[in-house]
Amino acid sequence: MKLLRKINNNAAVAQDNRGREMVVLGRGVGFHPMPYELTDLSVVYRTFYDVDPQYYEILSNLPEDALLAAADITEQSEITLHTELNPNLPFTLADHIAFAQQREKQGIRMAAPLHYDVQHLYPREYELGLRALETVRLRTSSSLPRAEAVSIALHIVNAELEGSDLSSTLTAVEVLNEVTSAVEQELGIVLNRESYNYARFAMHIQFLVRRLSAGVAMEQGSGKMLDELSREYPAVYHCACTVAQDIEQHHGWHCSCDEVLYLMLHIYRVQNCESN
């Protein structure tokens, strides 16, 4: 196995003996000068094929235990669903898990979006989401709230390699463009549409569109948290309110306080990542 590029001390981009590129996790695989031939394959404990290169950058700051948990969840899901999932799922899911753990430490809890819809429309994925919580607990020694089963289920649904309804896809793209323009104008920043951070932001806007277009509001209960964060981050709050107003004006979808908080969290995150 030839290692081509260091991601961090325990992760690298590699090439197998058939010339296929992959990401490998292993003890000290990124420590040596690149490129080099890895002869002791026993140090490798995970490989990922067909990963979009834009996801390489996330590994530098991603907790390894979250990635290993996400890889386990992906494997369990493919076995249960008898289907191949998007090869980027371990990375997007690990990023979600790490962010959810961060929110949990800060005492920020989001109500479960589309809880009953996901449970009834995607029962197998929802069950996988519940099982995933135990996987996260075992791998990371930290617990996530039960509501995260819905979010994990939606990640799995999103990763199933099936076509989606064209009109819904076009609407989601239109909303994303509108939201992006509003964020850039309100906050005076330029979002890098080729970055992983933007791809993650786009995915969360897609989840928002799914909820709003289905007419299912998030459960109420985040008003106090919204009040606190609006005082702490007034510019981001104003931006989220502007986005919510634009969505209602252009598409007729009303964003509740909980949806505004959801927008705030992800607008703040993409702004913070672009600034660093």
N, C-alpha and C positions, 0 to 999 in steps of 0.2 A: 504494500500500500504506500503510495506516494503522497506526502503531505505538502500542500501547495501554499497555504496562507493561514497565518495565525489569526484566530478570533480572540481567544484568551488562553491562559496557560493550560486549560483543560478542554479546549475546543479548537478545531481547525477545519479548514476546507481541504478535502483530500480527493484522490483519484484511485479507483480500484484497478485491478489488473486487466479489466476490460475497457478502461478509459472513461468510466462513468464518474461524474463528479458527485460528491456527497459531503455532508457535514458529519464529523466524528466527534464524539465525546470520549475522553479517556484521561487517565492520570498523566499529567505533564506533556500531553501530545503537542501543545503549542509552545512549549518551553524552548525547544531547539531552534536554531536558525533555519529559515525556510528557503527553498524546498529541501526535503530530505526523505529518505526511504525509511518507513517504519517497519522494522523486522519483528518486533515483539508485539504481536497483535493481541496478546492477553491483556494489555493495558486498556484496550478499547472496550467500552461497555455500552455504547449506543451509536448507531449510524442512522442517518436520515438522507434519503435519496430525493431527487427532483425538487429540491427546495429553491424557491425564488431567491436570487441573490440579495434582494432588498431586505430579506429577513435576517441576513447574516449580522447586521449591525446590532440587532436587538440582543444577541447572545452576550455581548460584552457586559451588559448591565442586568442580565436576567439571572435570578437565583437558580442555580443548577437543580435544586430539589423541586422547584416549581416546574422546570422543563421535564424532569424525569417523571413527575406526576402526570403532566400533560401527555407525555409519550405513552405511558401506561393506559391512560383514559382513551387515547386514540386507538391503541391496539384492541382494547376491550370493545370499543364501539364498532370497529371493522369486523370483529368476530361475531358480535351480536347482530349487526345489521346485514351481514353477508355482502358488504359492498366496500369499494375502495373510497377512502375519503381524501380530500384535498391534502397533498403532502405538506402544506404549510400549517395545517391545523395544530400540530404540537407547539409551534411557536406562537401563534395567535392566542391559543388557549393558555399557554404558560404565562404570557403577558397579562391576560385577563386575571388569572389566578393570583399573580404577584400584585396586581393593582387592587384586587378585592381584599387581599391580606393587608395591604397598606391602608385601605379605607376602614377595615375592621379595627386596626390598631388605633386609628384616629376617631373611632366611634361614629363613623358615617355609615349608615345602613340605608340602602335603597329598597323600596318596596318592590316585590317581584312583578316585573312587567309580563303581561299576557299569561299569568300563571295558569288559569283554568283552560285557556285556549291551547297552550302548549301541552298541558297534561292530557287533553282530549284529542288534539289534532296530531300530536307526535308522542304517543304514549311510550314507545320504545326509547326514544331519545330522552324523554323526561326521566324514565327509570335509569338510564345511563347517567344522567345528571345527578341523580340521587346517589348512585353508586360512586360517582366521581368524588363526591364530598368525602367519602371514607378513604378513597385513594389519596386525596390531598392530605388528609389527616395523618395517614400512615407515612407518606413520603416526606412531609414538611413539619410534622409535629405541631401543626396549628389547625384550628377548625374554622370553617366558613359557615355562615348562616344558611339555613335550608333554602332561602330564597335564591341562593346562587345556583341551585340545581337548574332553575329555569334558564339562567344566562348561559350556563354550560350546555344545556340542551340546544339552545339557539345557535351556539357555535357549531355544534355537531350537525344540526340541520343545514346550516350555511355551508358546511364543508362537504356535504353529500354531493357527489358529482352528477347532478341532474340539472337540466335547463329550468329556468324559472319563467313565469309569465312575462311576455315582452312588455306589455303596457305597464306592469308594476315596476319592471326594471327601469324603463324609461322615466317613470315618475320619480323613482329613487335617485336617478342620475340628475334629473332636473332640480330636485330639492337639494341635493348635495352641492350643486353649482351655486344655487342661491345662498345656501348657508355659508359656503366658503367665501363668496364675495362679501357677504355681510360681516363675517368675522374679520376679514382683511381690512375692510373699510373702517369698522368700528374700533379695532385695536391697532390699526396702523402697522400691520405686519404683512409679510408675503409668505404664504404657506408653500412649502416645497412639495409639489404633487407627486414627486418621484420617491419621496421618503417613506420609510415604514411608519413613522408617526402619523403621516397623513392617511396612509392606508388604514391604520387602526381607527383614526377619526372617522373616515368614510364608512367603515363597517358599523360603528355605533350610530351614525346618522341613518344608515340603512335599517337598523333595528328600530329606531325611532319612527321611521316611515311605516314600517310594518305594523307597529302598534297603532299609530294614528289612522292609517288607512283601514285597519280592521275595526276601528271604532271602539277599541278597548283601552280605557284609560288606566294609568298606573294607579295602584292603591294609594289613597291619601294617607298622609302622615309625616311628610317631610317639611311642613311649613316652618317649624321652629328652626330647623337646620338651614333652610333657605334664608330666613331672616338674618341668621348669624353670618352666613357666608356672603350675603349681599352687602353687609356692612364692612366685612373684611376685604372683599374684592369687588368694589363698586363698578369698575370698568367692565369686568367680566359679566357681572350681573346685568348691567345695562345692555351689553352685547347679546346675552342670552334672551333677554326680553324682546330686543329688536328682532332677533331670529324667530322667536315664537310669534310675534305680531306679523312678520312677513309670511310665515307658514299659514297662519289663519287667513290672511288677506288673499294669498294666491291659491290656496288649496282648500280652504274652508275647514281646516282641522284645528281645533282648539287645544292648546297646550296647558295642562294643569300646572299648579305650583311644583308638583313632583317632576313633571317633564322639564320645566324650566331649570330645576336643580340638576337634572340629568344633563341638560345642555351645558350648564355652568361647569360641571365637573370635567366634561370632555373638551369644552372650549379652553378652559384653564390648562388642561393637560397638554393640548396641542400647542398652545401659545408658549407654555413653559419649555417644551421640548425644542421649539423653533428658536427660542432665545438662547438656549445653551449650546 
